[in-house]
C-alpha cells in the first residue's frame, strides 16, 4: 500500500469540480447560470464553466436527457446547494418555474428539484449539518 506525505493531498484538493454532460446543453447552461445564479468562470466551444462554491460546475455536451428525474442507475449523483432557508429558497425557485419538493427529516430540511436534463439537485439547510452531535 502506498503511503502519502501529509502535503501530497494538497495537490489534489486545490480546486475541485464537477463535470456535467448534458443533452439539452443550452437549457442546462441557462438553468444553472440564470435560474440558479452560478457565475460564469469561463466559456469555450461546447462547454461553460460556472463557479460552484469553492469549486466549479463544468457543463458540457454529451449527456442524456429525461423528461423526469433520472433514476439512480442513470445518474447516482445529486448536486447539493446549501442555503440558509430551504422553504424560502424553494419559493424563489418555484417563482422561476422550478418545481421543488420540500421534505423535513430529523437531520434537516431538503428541497429536491431537477435540471432540464432530469439531473437531481437539492437544497439543504446549511445551518443544520448532517450528524450534528447536539441534535436529538
C-alpha positions, 0 to 999 in steps of 0.5 A, a space after each residue: 500500500 502506498 503511503 502519502 506525505 501529509 502535503 501530497 493531498 494538497 495537490 489534489 484538493 486545490 480546486 475541485 469540480 464537477 463535470 456535467 454532460 448534458 443533452 439539452 446543453 443550452 437549457 442546462 447552461 441557462 438553468 444553472 447560470 440564470 435560474 440558479 445564479 452560478 457565475 460564469 468562470 469561463 466559456 469555450 466551444 461546447 462547454 461553460 464553466 460556472 463557479 460552484 462554491 469553492 469549486 466549479 460546475 463544468 457543463 458540457 455536451 454529451 449527456 442524456 436527457 429525461 423528461 423526469 428525474 433520472 433514476 439512480 442507475 442513470 445518474 447516482 449523483 445529486 448536486 447539493 446547494 446549501 442555503 440558509 432557508 430551504 422553504 424560502 429558497 424553494 419559493 424563489 425557485 418555484 417563482 422561476 418555474 422550478 418545481 421543488 419538493 420540500 421534505 423535513 427529516 430529523 437531520 434537516 430540511 431538503 428541497 429536491 428539484 431537477 435540471 432540464 436534463 432530469 439531473 437531481 439537485 437539492 437544497 439543504 439547510 446549511 445551518 443544520 449539518 448532517 450528524 450534528 452531535 447536539 441534535 436529538 
